């Protein structure tokens, strides 16, 4: 973690826990549990890193990465249980970046968490890099499964959650999906399976920014109101502003309560802004998968740096 972002001690964190399973699950010493101001500052910092990462190879997905970074930061640095010293820790929480094209946001998060060295930042999408265009678990510590072929992450999450149940491990599985991805039929097969098997230790998060590579999701293939759709499949449903850290924290805490109090999986519909933080990228489908040129990069970086400095 950055020296300027001091973790809340375990005694201060409401998330500190010991879970009774066949293995002891205790928060590792020093695991980050950041306050909302610290999360805001970290997210602002990582937006700069995401932009730099994509500009270097002139390749990547800025819009999708910038829309989900607030969700990733809150998951990894406030909510999930993991151990940077033991990437394969049996009782860790599992995370699946189903919208694999948001890899720059995921990589920036894992760099801050200590899983990926910062000096790899400039290697995104280059030959023989560990930082493939989509996350590859073979090369990345902290990556539970390779993703990129859209629509498959939730199915993998259902399998992981069922496996944890069989092993009597009280860990959680988090799956971050794109809204355009939810046009895939196998997403809804997984939704049906999760409800049928009562996979309550599974939380899906939909990055609902209303845009995909071909334009507005409602014009490409209308998703409509997503909350009633999940509810009809017998899921617990929470809908939030995906850039409001307090709402994200509360939704994740509520999902954990649902995991204990109900026998249903939970979905968090996170309403976000594509390209969040860069004025000319916001709500523009054209920035789904396009790197900025030098002039655009300098303008975007200026905005992001100013936003970060305003939080200092």
KOLZAKOL-277225 format. One record per residue: residue number from 1; residue in three letters; z, x, y of N, C-alpha, C, CB in turn. Coordinates in pm, whole numbers, plus 50000, padded with zeros to 5 digits. Glycine has a CB too. Layout:
   num   residu     n_w     n_u     n_v    ca_w    ca_u    ca_v     c_w     c_u     c_v    cb_w    cb_u    cb_v
   NUM      ALA       Z       X       Y       Z       X       Y       Z       X       Y       Z       X       Y
...
This chain:
   num   residu     n_w     n_u     n_v    ca_w    ca_u    ca_v     c_w     c_u     c_v    cb_w    cb_u    cb_v
     1      UNK   50000   50083   49880   50000   50000   50000   50000   50086   50125   50121   49906   50001
     2      UNK   49946   50031   50231   49944   50104   50357   50086   50115   50411   49853   50034   50459
     3      UNK   50113   50226   50476   50248   50250   50527   50287   50146   50631   50258   50390   50587
     4      UNK   50188   50090   50701   50218   49993   50806   50249   49855   50752   50102   49985   50902
     5      UNK   50228   49835   50622   50250   49705   50562   50361   49717   50459   50119   49649   50498
     6      UNK   50484   49700   50503   50599   49724   50416   50627   49602   50330   50722   49760   50499
     7      UNK   50634   49619   50197   50663   49506   50110   50802   49450   50136   50649   49546   49964
     8      UNK   50815   49318   50118   50946   49255   50120   51018   49297   49993   50936   49098   50132
     9      UNK   51145   49331   50003   51219   49373   49884   51234   49256   49787   51356   49428   49923
    10      UNK   51260   49287   49660   51273   49181   49561   51385   49085   49595   51296   49240   49424
    11      UNK   51491   49134   49654   51602   49046   49687   51564   48946   49795   51720   49126   49731
    12      UNK   51461   48978   49876   51418   48888   49982   51312   48789   49936   51366   48967   50098
    13      UNK   51251   48815   49820   51136   48737   49777   51177   48621   49689   51036   48825   49704
    14      UNK   51130   48501   49723   51158   48385   49639   51082   48392   49508   51123   48256   49713
    15      UNK   50984   48487   49497   50901   48498   49379   50961   48590   49273   50764   48545   49417
    16      UNK   51072   48658   49302   51133   48745   49203   51179   48663   49084   51251   48824   49265
    17      UNK   51156   48713   48962   51187   48630   48847   51203   48715   48722   51079   48525   48826
    18      UNK   51275   48659   48628   51271   48708   48491   51235   48589   48406   51409   48773   48447
    19      UNK   51127   48598   48329   51081   48487   48247   51120   48513   48103   50927   48468   48260
    20      UNK   51176   48413   48039   51221   48429   47901   51103   48408   47806   51335   48329   47868
    21      UNK   51052   48517   47750   50946   48513   47650   50985   48613   47544   50804   48544   47712
    22      UNK   50892   48643   47451   50923   48747   47353   50918   48884   47419   50825   48741   47234
    23      UNK   50870   48890   47543   50876   49012   47622   50938   48978   47757   50734   49075   47639
    24      UNK   51010   49074   47814   51071   49050   47945   50966   49066   48054   51188   49146   47968
    25      UNK   50963   48971   48143   50867   48971   48253   50945   48977   48383   50774   48844   48248
    26      UNK   50954   49097   48439   51029   49120   48562   50934   49182   48664   51153   49211   48536
    27      UNK   50947   49140   48788   50863   49199   48891   50885   49349   48896   50892   49135   49028
    28      UNK   50779   49429   48885   50795   49574   48895   50854   49614   49030   50660   49644   48873
    29      UNK   50933   49716   49030   50993   49764   49155   50883   49800   49255   51084   49887   49129
    30      UNK   50897   49751   49376   50801   49784   49481   50675   49699   49481   50764   49925   49469
    31      UNK   50665   49601   49389   50546   49515   49390   50539   49442   49523   50549   49414   49272
    32      UNK   50425   49450   49592   50417   49391   49726   50442   49241   49728   50282   49419   49784
    33      UNK   50528   49199   49817   50550   49058   49846   50551   49048   49999   50685   49002   49781
    34      UNK   50433   49035   50058   50420   49045   50202   50449   48913   50271   50282   49092   50237
    35      UNK   50498   48923   50392   50521   48807   50477   50387   48760   50533   50621   48840   50591
    36      UNK   50386   48643   50595   50261   48590   50651   50202   48682   50757   50284   48451   50711
    37      UNK   50279   48734   50854   50219   48828   50949   50160   48952   50882   50322   48870   51050
    38      UNK   50226   49002   50778   50173   49118   50706   50045   49083   50631   50279   49172   50609
    39      UNK   50040   48964   50574   49919   48920   50505   49803   48906   50604   49944   48787   50433
    40      UNK   49832   48851   50720   49728   48836   50823   49671   48971   50863   49784   48763   50946
    41      UNK   49760   49068   50880   49715   49200   50922   49638   49269   50811   49835   49287   50964
    42      UNK   49684   49256   50687   49613   49317   50576   49475   49256   50558   49694   49303   50447
    43      UNK   49467   49126   50568   49338   49059   50554   49241   49104   50663   49356   48906   50558
    44      UNK   49291   49118   50787   49207   49166   50897   49157   49308   50869   49284   49161   51030
    45      UNK   49245   49389   50814   49206   49527   50779   49098   49528   50671   49329   49607   50731
    46      UNK   49117   49446   50568   49023   49448   50456   48888   49388   50494   49082   49372   50338
    47      UNK   48885   49301   50594   48755   49252   50643   48672   49369   50697   48776   49144   50753
    48      UNK   48737   49462   50764   48666   49580   50814   48616   49663   50697   48759   49666   50905
    49      UNK   48699   49681   50595   48660   49760   50479   48543   49695   50406   48780   49777   50383
    50      UNK   48543   49563   50396   48434   49491   50331   48302   49516   50405   48465   49339   50326
    51      UNK   48307   49505   50537   48186   49527   50617   48134   49669   50599   48215   49500   50765
    52      UNK   48224   49767   50606   48184   49907   50586   48122   49927   50448   48305   50001   50603
    53      UNK   48183   49866   50348   48139   49883   50210   47996   49832   50191   48235   49811   50116
    54      UNK   47964   49720   50254   47832   49659   50239   47727   49730   50325   47837   49510   50276
    55      UNK   47769   49778   50440   47673   49843   50530   47621   49974   50472   47737   49870   50666
    56      UNK   47708   50049   50406   47671   50181   50355   47548   50177   50263   47788   50242   50280
    57      UNK   47546   50089   50160   47428   50086   50072   47321   49988   50119   47471   50049   49932
    58      UNK   47350   49918   50230   47261   49812   50277   47236   49708   50168   47127   49871   50324
    59      UNK   47347   49669   50103   47338   49573   49994   47475   49510   49970   47284   49640   49865
    60      UNK   47475   49382   49942   47602   49315   49913   47606   49176   49973   47719   49396   49966
    61      UNK   47720   49111   49959   47735   48971   49999   47849   48957   50101   47762   48883   49875
    62      UNK   47819   48972   50229   47926   48963   50330   47983   48823   50348   47875   49012   50461
    63      UNK   47895   48722   50352   47944   48587   50377   48045   48542   50275   47830   48490   50380
    64      UNK   48013   48562   50149   48101   48519   50040   48229   48600   50033   48027   48528   49908
    65      UNK   48220   48729   50065   48339   48814   50061   48435   48781   50175   48298   48962   50070
    66      UNK   48381   48755   50292   48466   48726   50407   48531   48588   50397   48385   48736   50535
    67      UNK   48469   48498   50324   48528   48364   50313   48648   48362   50220   48424   48265   50263
    68      UNK   48655   48455   50124   48760   48447   50022   48869   48551   50036   48700   48458   49888
    69      UNK   48859   48644   50131   48955   48754   50135   49097   48707   50163   48913   48855   50239
    70      UNK   49115   48602   50243   49251   48552   50269   49315   48501   50140   49248   48440   50376
    71      UNK   49233   48438   50055   49283   48389   49926   49323   48505   49835   49177   48302   49856
    72      UNK   49238   48608   49830   49267   48723   49744   49391   48798   49790   49148   48818   49742
    73      UNK   49404   48818   49918   49520   48891   49972   49649   48818   49938   49507   48908   50125
    74      UNK   49649   48686   49954   49771   48610   49925   49802   48610   49777   49758   48466   49976
    75      UNK   49700   48598   49694   49721   48604   49549   49784   48735   49507   49588   48584   49476
    76      UNK   49724   48846   49549   49765   48978   49498   49888   49034   49567   49652   49075   49514
    77      UNK   49908   49001   49692   50016   49067   49766   50131   48974   49805   49961   49129   49891
    78      UNK   50126   48852   49753   50240   48763   49773   50278   48689   49645   50209   48662   49883
    79      UNK   50179   48661   49559   50205   48564   49453   50201   48620   49311   50107   48455   49462
    80      UNK   50095   48686   49273   50077   48724   49133   50172   48836   49089   49934   48768   49111
    81      UNK   50195   48840   48958   50278   48945   48897   50186   49045   48829   50380   48884   48795
    82      UNK   50194   49170   48870   50109   49277   48815   50181   49409   48836   49967   49279   48882
    83      UNK   50131   49513   48775   50195   49644   48785   50086   49750   48808   50278   49676   48657
    84      UNK   50079   49808   48928   49975   49908   48955   49985   50031   48866   49981   49950   49100
    85      UNK   50103   50052   48810   50120   50168   48721   50081   50136   48577   50266   50216   48726
    86      UNK   50053   50010   48549   50021   49969   48412   49922   49853   48418   50151   49928   48334
    87      UNK   49794   49886   48430   49691   49784   48449   49682   49687   48332   49556   49850   48471
    88      UNK   49721   49732   48212   49711   49649   48093   49845   49588   48051   49655   49730   47979
    89      UNK   49940   49584   48142   50072   49528   48115   50056   49389   48051   50155   49519   48246
    90      UNK   50114   49370   47936   50090   49250   47856   50127   49122   47929   50167   49259   47727
    91      UNK   50235   49123   48003   50285   49000   48063   50242   48983   48210   50435   48996   48054
    92      UNK   50143   49061   48252   50091   49045   48389   50021   48910   48402   49994   49161   48426
    93      UNK   50007   48862   48525   49918   48750   48551   49774   48798   48539   49946   48687   48690
    94      UNK   49686   48707   48498   49544   48740   48485   49467   48681   48604   49487   48686   48351
    95      UNK   49366   48756   48650   49282   48707   48759   49136   48724   48721   49313   48781   48892
    96      UNK   49057   48620   48746   48913   48623   48718   48838   48593   48847   48874   48522   48606
    97      UNK   48755   48689   48890   48669   48670   49008   48539   48609   48959   48643   48807   49084
    98      UNK   48542   48477   48935   48425   48412   48876   48304   48421   48968   48456   48267   48845
    99      UNK   48326   48410   49100   48216   48431   49195   48199   48582   49215   48244   48357   49333
   100      UNK   48139   48644   49115   48135   48790   49110   48063   48855   49225   48072   48833   48985
   101      UNK   47975   48780   49294   47905   48839   49408   48000   48868   49525   47794   48746   49454
   102      UNK   48122   48812   49519   48224   48845   49620   48295   48975   49587   48325   48732   49631
   103      UNK   48232   49060   49508   48293   49185   49462   48348   49273   49574   48193   49263   49384
   104      UNK   48280   49287   49690   48339   49372   49794   48481   49330   49834   48250   49371   49917
   105      UNK   48506   49199   49840   48641   49152   49872   48738   49187   49760   48641   49000   49897
   106      UNK   48693   49172   49638   48775   49204   49521   48805   49354   49516   48706   49159   49392
   107      UNK   48703   49436   49538   48722   49581   49535   48818   49626   49646   48588   49652   49549
   108      UNK   48801   49571   49766   48890   49608   49876   49035   49574   49841   48848   49538   50006
   109      UNK   49054   49459   49778   49189   49417   49736   49245   49513   49632   49185   49274   49679
   110      UNK   49164   49550   49533   49211   49642   49429   49234   49783   49482   49111   49646   49314
   111      UNK   49158   49823   49583   49184   49952   49647   49320   49951   49715   49073   49987   49749
   112      UNK   49348   49845   49787   49477   49834   49855   49591   49827   49754   49480   49710   49946
   113      UNK   49564   49768   49638   49666   49756   49534   49687   49886   49456   49629   49646   49437
   114      UNK   49595   49981   49472   49611   50109   49406   49535   50124   49275   49753   50133   49382
   115      UNK   49449   50028   49243   49373   50035   49119   49245   50117   49134   49339   49896   49072
   116      UNK   49187   50119   49254   49062   50191   49280   49088   50290   49394   48944   50092   49315
   117      UNK   49047   50416   49381   49065   50511   49492   48981   50470   49613   49026   50654   49448
   118      UNK   49038   50489   49731   48967   50453   49853   48838   50534   49872   49057   50471   49973
   119      UNK   48835   50655   49816   48716   50738   49838   48593   50686   49763   48745   50881   49797
   120      UNK   48611   50582   49680   48496   50521   49613   48430   50414   49699   48539   50462   49480
   121      UNK   48489   50386   49814   48441   50274   49896   48293   50285   49929   48521   50266   50023
   122      UNK   48245   50405   49954   48107   50424   49997   48007   50426   49881   48095   50551   50075
   123      UNK   48053   50399   49761   47964   50407   49645   47916   50270   49597   48033   50478   49531
   124      UNK   47950   50164   49670   47913   50029   49626   47765   50021   49592   47948   49927   49733
   125      UNK   47736   49969   49474   47598   49940   49428   47509   50063   49415   47534   49843   49524
   126      UNK   47568   50179   49411   47487   50299   49391   47477   50333   49243   47547   50417   49469
   127      UNK   47379   50416   49208   47359   50455   49068   47484   50525   49016   47234   50549   49054
   128      UNK   47527   50487   48896   47642   50546   48826   47776   50521   48894   47622   50693   48812
   129      UNK   47781   50426   48987   47908   50395   49052   47996   50309   48963   47884   50325   49186
   130      UNK   48126   50315   48988   48217   50219   48925   48210   50083   48994   48361   50272   48928
   131      UNK   48167   50085   49120   48164   49963   49200   48027   49896   49189   48196   49994   49349
   132      UNK   48005   49833   49074   47881   49762   49051   47868   49644   49148   47873   49714   48905
   133      UNK   47747   49589   49155   47726   49474   49244   47811   49355   49207   47582   49434   49243
   134      UNK   47848   49346   49081   47941   49245   49033   48048   49316   48950   47868   49132   48949
   135      UNK   48171   49267   48947   48280   49339   48882   48255   49364   48734   48410   49262   48899
   136      UNK   48277   49487   48690   48260   49525   48550   48392   49583   48500   48143   49629   48533
   137      UNK   48454   49514   48405   48586   49555   48358   48585   49692   48291   48641   49452   48262
   138      UNK   48469   49735   48245   48458   49866   48181   48489   49978   48278   48319   49885   48123
   139      UNK   48463   49955   48406   48476   50060   48506   48593   50040   48602   48350   50069   48585
   140      UNK   48648   49919   48609   48745   49886   48713   48879   49848   48652   48693   49772   48800
   141      UNK   48984   49924   48686   49118   49885   48648   49160   49764   48733   49218   50004   48665
   142      UNK   49235   49675   48673   49276   49555   48745   49175   49443   48734   49300   49587   48890
   143      UNK   49064   49468   48665   48960   49367   48644   48970   49320   48500   48816   49425   48676
   144      UNK   49010   49195   48480   49035   49146   48345   48909   49110   48269   49124   49026   48351
   145      UNK   48799   49082   48340   48675   49047   48270   48557   49067   48365   48680   48901   48218
   146      UNK   48444   49110   48311   48323   49125   48391   48268   48987   48428   48216   49207   48315
   147      UNK   48222   48974   48553   48169   48846   48599   48042   48867   48681   48275   48770   48681
   148      UNK   47978   48759   48713   47856   48767   48793   47757   48660   48755   47793   48902   48777
   149      UNK   47749   48629   48626   47668   48517   48583   47749   48391   48611   47629   48528   48431
   150      UNK   47709   48319   48714   47794   48212   48767   47818   48100   48667   47731   48155   48893
   151      UNK   47938   48044   48676   47975   47931   48592   48053   47967   48468   47854   47859   48553
   152      UNK   48072   48096   48442   48137   48135   48317   48284   48170   48332   48065   48251   48260
   153      UNK   48328   48199   48454   48464   48246   48473   48571   48148   48431   48485   48281   48615
   154      UNK   48549   48019   48458   48652   47921   48423   48665   47908   48272   48620   47785   48485
   155      UNK   48553   47915   48199   48561   47911   48053   48643   48029   48000   48419   47914   47991
   156      UNK   48620   48146   48058   48699   48264   48019   48846   48242   48051   48648   48391   48090
   157      UNK   48874   48180   48166   49012   48154   48205   49082   48059   48109   49016   48096   48344
   158      UNK   49009   47957   48062   49068   47865   47964   49104   47942   47836   48969   47749   47931
   159      UNK   49014   48029   47792   49043   48108   47672   49162   48201   47690   48923   48189   47634
   160      UNK   49168   48267   47805   49281   48356   47832   49413   48278   47833   49262   48429   47966
   161      UNK   49412   48162   47898   49534   48082   47909   49579   48035   47771   49512   47962   48001
   162      UNK   49485   47994   47686   49521   47953   47550   49574   48072   47469   49399   47891   47479
   163      UNK   49515   48189   47490   49563   48309   47421   49705   48344   47460   49473   48425   47450
   164      UNK   49736   48333   47589   49872   48360   47635   49970   48261   47572   49880   48353   47789
   165      UNK   49928   48136   47562   50015   48035   47500   50043   48072   47354   49950   47895   47508
   166      UNK   49940   48112   47281   49958   48149   47140   50052   48268   47125   49823   48182   47077
   167      UNK   50044   48360   47222   50130   48479   47217   50267   48455   47279   50063   48594   47287
   168      UNK   50291   48332   47325   50419   48295   47386   50451   48383   47507   50532   48305   47282
   169      UNK   50349   48409   47587   50365   48486   47710   50353   48391   47829   50260   48602   47719
   170      UNK   50457   48386   47909   50461   48291   48019   50397   48350   48145   50605   48248   48048
   171      UNK   50271   48389   48132   50196   48442   48247   50097   48337   48294   50123   48574   48210
   172      UNK   50041   48360   48413   49949   48265   48473   49808   48324   48476   49994   48227   48616
   173      UNK   49709   48236   48470   49569   48276   48481   49512   48211   48607   49487   48234   48354
   174      UNK   49458   48294   48696   49399   48247   48821   49248   48273   48818   49465   48318   48944
   175      UNK   49168   48171   48848   49023   48185   48849   48971   48144   48987   48957   48099   48736
   176      UNK   48905   48237   49056   48846   48207   49186   48698   48179   49168   48868   48325   49286
   177      UNK   48656   48058   49206   48517   48015   49189   48454   47986   49325   48510   47891   49098
   178      UNK   48323   47996   49332   48250   47950   49449   48217   47803   49435   48123   48032   49468
   179      UNK   48192   47735   49548   48157   47593   49537   48016   47574   49484   48172   47525   49672
   180      UNK   47920   47658   49525   47787   47650   49468   47790   47671   49317   47696   47752   49532
   181      UNK   47880   47755   49273   47897   47779   49130   47934   47653   49055   48003   47886   49107
   182      UNK   48002   47562   49123   48048   47439   49058   47935   47340   49032   48154   47372   49144
   183      UNK   47813   47378   49068   47696   47299   49028   47655   47329   48884   47578   47326   49124
   184      UNK   47713   47433   48825   47682   47472   48687   47750   47377   48588   47726   47619   48660
   185      UNK   47674   47332   48489   47730   47238   48393   47846   47292   48312   47624   47194   48301
   186      UNK   47842   47424   48281   47949   47475   48195   48082   47483   48268   47912   47613   48142
   187      UNK   48081   47477   48402   48207   47466   48476   48279   47338   48433   48183   47467   48630
   188      UNK   48204   47230   48425   48267   47100   48395   48302   47087   48248   48176   46986   48437
   189      UNK   48233   47158   48161   48276   47166   48022   48413   47235   48015   48172   47243   47936
   190      UNK   48429   47341   48094   48558   47412   48096   48667   47325   48157   48545   47545   48174
   191      UNK   48632   47250   48261   48729   47159   48323   48778   47058   48219   48665   47086   48446
   192      UNK   48684   47002   48142   48719   46905   48039   48805   46969   47930   48592   46844   47979
   193      UNK   48768   47091   47889   48842   47159   47783   48985   47192   47827   48770   47288   47741
   194      UNK   48999   47238   47951   49132   47274   48002   49225   47154   48002   49121   47332   48142
   195      UNK   49171   47039   48043   49254   46918   48045   49286   46872   47902   49182   46805   48121
   196      UNK   49186   46877   47814   49206   46832   47676   49314   46915   47606   49074   46839   47598
   197      UNK   49309   47046   47628   49405   47135   47562   49533   47154   47643   49341   47270   47537
   198      UNK   49544   47081   47752   49666   47083   47835   49704   47225   47876   49784   47018   47760
   199      UNK   49607   47294   47934   49626   47435   47970   49692   47442   48108   49490   47512   47970
   200      UNK   49821   47418   48110   49893   47409   48238   49917   47544   48303   50025   47340   48217
   201      UNK   49898   47654   48229   49917   47787   48287   49791   47840   48354   49963   47885   48180
   202      UNK   49695   47752   48379   49569   47787   48443   49560   47725   48582   49450   47742   48356
   203      UNK   49523   47808   48681   49495   47758   48816   49356   47802   48856   49602   47808   48919
   204      UNK   49272   47707   48891   49140   47736   48946   49148   47722   49097   49031   47642   48886
   205      UNK   49079   47811   49167   49071   47804   49313   48923   47798   49350   49143   47926   49382
   206      UNK   48884   47695   49423   48746   47681   49465   48733   47724   49611   48697   47535   49446
   207      UNK   48651   47826   49633   48622   47872   49770   48518   47776   49828   48569   48023   49771
   208      UNK   48565   47672   49892   48480   47561   49938   48429   47589   50079   48559   47427   49935
   209      UNK   48327   47677   50089   48270   47709   50220   48142   47632   50250   48242   47857   50230
   210      UNK   48101   47545   50157   47990   47451   50176   47851   47517   50184   48013   47373   50300
   211      UNK   47843   47647   50156   47713   47714   50163   47690   47798   50038   47705   47803   50288
   212      UNK   47564   47809   49999   47523   47896   49890   47394   47965   49932   47505   47816   49756
   213      UNK   47338   48047   49844   47226   48131   49886   47107   48049   49938   47181   48217   49770
   214      UNK   47089   47927   49886   46975   47844   49928   47007   47749   50042   46925   47766   49812
   215      UNK   47132   47752   50090   47166   47666   50204   47290   47583   50179   47051   47574   50235
   216      UNK   47297   47468   50244   47410   47377   50235   47423   47325   50092   47395   47260   50335
   217      UNK   47543   47334   50036   47562   47289   49897   47524   47142   49881   47709   47310   49855
   218      UNK   47544   47063   49986   47517   46920   49975   47367   46890   49976   47585   46845   50088
   219      UNK   47288   46984   50024   47143   46966   50022   47081   47027   49896   47081   47028   50146
   220      UNK   47143   47132   49846   47092   47196   49724   47122   47109   49602   47154   47339   49705
   221      UNK   47246   47074   49584   47291   46982   49479   47430   46933   49518   47292   47050   49336
   222      UNK   47436   46812   49570   47557   46763   49635   47678   46763   49542   47534   46622   49687
   223      UNK   47784   46826   49591   47911   46826   49519   48001   46712   49564   47983   46959   49539
   224      UNK   47977   46663   49685   48059   46555   49738   48204   46593   49752   48047   46435   49650
   225      UNK   48291   46493   49744   48435   46519   49750   48478   46576   49616   48515   46389   49784
   226      UNK   48523   46701   49615   48553   46767   49489   48689   46728   49432   48548   46916   49507
   227      UNK   48785   46698   49519   48919   46666   49470   48919   46548   49373   49011   46636   49587
   228      UNK   48853   46435   49406   48852   46323   49311   48784   46357   49179   48785   46204   49373
   229      UNK   48686   46445   49181   48617   46484   49058   48714   46554   48962   48497   46576   49089
   230      UNK   48789   46652   49014   48886   46720   48929   48996   46625   48884   48947   46840   49003
   231      UNK   49040   46538   48975   49145   46442   48940   49099   46350   48827   49185   46359   49063
   232      UNK   48971   46314   48828   48918   46226   48723   48920   46294   48587   48776   46184   48757
   233      UNK   48919   46428   48587   48929   46504   48463   49074   46535   48426   48850   46635   48474
   234      UNK   49167   46474   48499   49311   46485   48470   49367   46622   48505   49337   46456   48323
   235      UNK   49320   46678   48615   49376   46800   48670   49471   46766   48785   49264   46896   48719
   236      UNK   49572   46850   48806   49648   46846   48932   49558   46902   49041   49784   46928   48921
   237      UNK   49556   46838   49157   49465   46878   49264   49543   46902   49393   49356   46771   49286
   238      UNK   49516   47016   49455   49574   47051   49586   49457   47089   49677   49680   47168   49575
   239      UNK   49452   47036   49797   49345   47070   49891   49407   47132   50017   49260   46944   49927
   240      UNK   49353   47246   50060   49413   47322   50170   49307   47382   50261   49503   47433   50115
   241      UNK   49355   47435   50374   49276   47523   50459   49287   47663   50398   49327   47520   50611
   242      UNK   49176   47716   50350   49177   47844   50280   49194   47965   50369   49054   47858   50205
   243      UNK   49215   47945   50498   49245   48056   50589   49385   48044   50648   49141   48061   50701
   244      UNK   49460   47946   50606   49598   47926   50653   49692   47983   50547   49628   47773   50679
   245      UNK   49754   48097   50577   49833   48167   50477   49953   48086   50429   49880   48298   50533
   246      UNK   50013   48009   50516   50126   47926   50475   50080   47821   50374   50192   47859   50597
   247      UNK   49965   47760   50400   49912   47660   50306   49874   47724   50173   49792   47589   50367
   248      UNK   49815   47844   50178   49779   47912   50053   49905   47943   49971   49701   48043   50083
   249      UNK   50007   47996   50036   50132   48028   49967   50193   47903   49905   50231   48093   50064
   250      UNK   50199   47795   49983   50260   47672   49934   50182   47614   49816   50268   47569   50047
   251      UNK   50048   47622   49825   49966   47568   49716   49987   47647   49587   49817   47570   49756
   252      UNK   49994   47779   49597   50015   47861   49478   50154   47837   49418   49998   48010   49513
   253      UNK   50253   47821   49504   50388   47791   49455   50391   47654   49387   50491   47796   49571
   254      UNK   50321   47557   49447   50315   47424   49388   50243   47427   49252   50244   47326   49483
   255      UNK   50136   47507   49243   50065   47520   49117   50157   47576   49008   49942   47609   49133
   256      UNK   50242   47671   49044   50338   47725   48947   50438   47619   48903   50412   47845   49008
   257      UNK   50480   47534   48997   50571   47426   48960   50502   47327   48866   50623   47352   49087
   258      UNK   50377   47296   48896   50301   47206   48810   50290   47262   48668   50162   47181   48868
   259      UNK   50279   47396   48659   50265   47459   48528   50387   47433   48440   50244   47610   48543
   260      UNK   50502   47416   48503   50627   47392   48431   50653   47242   48414   50745   47457   48505
   261      UNK   50620   47165   48518   50659   47024   48521   50556   46931   48460   50684   46982   48662
   262      UNK   50430   46976   48444   50326   46891   48388   50257   46962   48272   50223   46853   48497
   263      UNK   50170   46892   48204   50090   46953   48098   49943   46960   48139   50106   46874   47965
   264      UNK   49919   46970   48270   49781   46971   48321   49751   47100   48395   49758   46851   48413
   265      UNK   49626   47144   48392   49585   47257   48477   49579   47213   48622   49448   47312   48432
   266      UNK   49573   47310   48711   49573   47281   48855   49452   47344   48921   49702   47331   48921
   267      UNK   49394   47273   49017   49288   47329   49099   49330   47323   49245   49153   47253   49078
   268      UNK   49301   47430   49316   49323   47436   49462   49186   47437   49527   49409   47564   49504
   269      UNK   49154   47332   49601   49030   47326   49677   49059   47390   49812   48976   47178   49692
   270      UNK   49007   47510   49833   49036   47586   49956   48917   47576   50050   49068   47735   49924
   271      UNK   48930   47498   50155   48824   47483   50254   48817   47608   50341   48847   47357   50342
   272      UNK   48704   47677   50336   48690   47806   50403   48564   47809   50489   48688   47921   50301
   273      UNK   48547   47920   50559   48429   47942   50644   48352   48061   50592   48471   47964   50793
   274      UNK   48228   48038   50557   48142   48148   50513   48131   48251   50626   48000   48096   50471
   275      UNK   48149   48379   50594   48139   48483   50695   48255   48487   50792   48015   48466   50771
   276      UNK   48370   48433   50753   48486   48422   50842   48522   48555   50908   48607   48371   50763
   277      UNK   48533   48552   51041   48577   48669   51117   48467   48736   51197   48635   48769   51025
   278      UNK   48342   48707   51161   48228   48762   51236   48151   48644   51295   48135   48852   51144
   279      UNK   48151   48632   51425   48102   48511   51490   47960   48473   51449   48106   48528   51639
   280      UNK   47870   48570   51440   47731   48536   51411   47704   48520   51261   47640   48641   51468
   281      UNK   47803   48551   51178   47789   48527   51034   47852   48396   50990   47851   48641   50957
   282      UNK   47944   48343   51069   48018   48225   51028   47927   48104   51011   48126   48194   51129
   283      UNK   47944   48037   50896   47869   47915   50864   47718   47934   50863   47904   47806   50962
   284      UNK   47674   48054   50828   47532   48084   50822   47495   48126   50679   47494   48196   50924
   285      UNK   47417   48043   50611   47379   48072   50473   47300   48201   50462   47299   47957   50415
   286      UNK   47230   48240   50569   47150   48361   50566   47230   48487   50544   47075   48372   50692
   287      UNK   47362   48480   50567   47449   48596   50545   47518   48591   50410   47554   48604   50655
   288      UNK   47467   48507   50321   47524   48502   50186   47512   48637   50117   47454   48393   50103
   289      UNK   47393   48695   50122   47371   48820   50048   47285   48919   50122   47309   48790   49916
   290      UNK   47311   48934   50252   47230   49024   50334   47320   49122   50409   47142   48944   50435
   291      UNK   47285   49250   50402   47362   49352   50475   47317   49356   50621   47345   49491   50409
   292      UNK   47410   49385   50713   47372   49394   50855   47298   49523   50885   47496   49384   50943
   293      UNK   47207   49517   50985   47147   49641   51034   47246   49712   51125   47013   49612   51109
   294      UNK   47207   49825   51182   47300   49907   51260   47356   49829   51379   47230   50034   51310
   295      UNK   47271   49760   51452   47317   49685   51569   47412   49572   51528   47197   49628   51646
   296      UNK   47375   49501   51423   47460   49392   51375   47592   49446   51320   47388   49311   51267
   297      UNK   47587   49557   51250   47707   49618   51196   47804   49657   51307   47672   49740   51112
   298      UNK   47753   49720   51410   47839   49764   51520   47901   49644   51592   47760   49849   51620
   299      UNK   47822   49538   51611   47876   49418   51675   47983   49352   51588   47764   49318   51706
   300      UNK   47953   49340   51459   48048   49277   51367   48176   49359   51356   47984   49260   51229
   301      UNK   48160   49490   51345   48277   49576   51331   48364   49570   51456   48235   49721   51302
   302      UNK   48298   49562   51573   48374   49550   51696   48462   49425   51697   48280   49548   51815
   303      UNK   48408   49315   51650   48485   49191   51643   48603   49204   51546   48395   49074   51601
   304      UNK   48577   49262   51431   48681   49273   51329   48790   49371   51370   48621   49317   51197
   305      UNK   48753   49479   51432   48852   49576   51480   48939   49514   51589   48782   49704   51534
   306      UNK   48876   49439   51678   48952   49373   51785   49052   49273   51726   48856   49300   51883
   307      UNK   49009   49199   51624   49099   49103   51560   49216   49174   51493   49022   49019   51457
   308      UNK   49187   49289   51430   49294   49366   51364   49391   49422   51466   49234   49479   51280
   309      UNK   49339   49477   51574   49425   49536   51676   49511   49429   51743   49340   49609   51781
   310      UNK   49460   49309   51755   49539   49199   51815   49661   49165   51733   49453   49075   51831
   311      UNK   49659   49200   51606   49774   49174   51517   49869   49291   51509   49725   49139   51378
   312      UNK   49833   49403   51569   49916   49525   51559   50033   49521   51655   49831   49648   51586
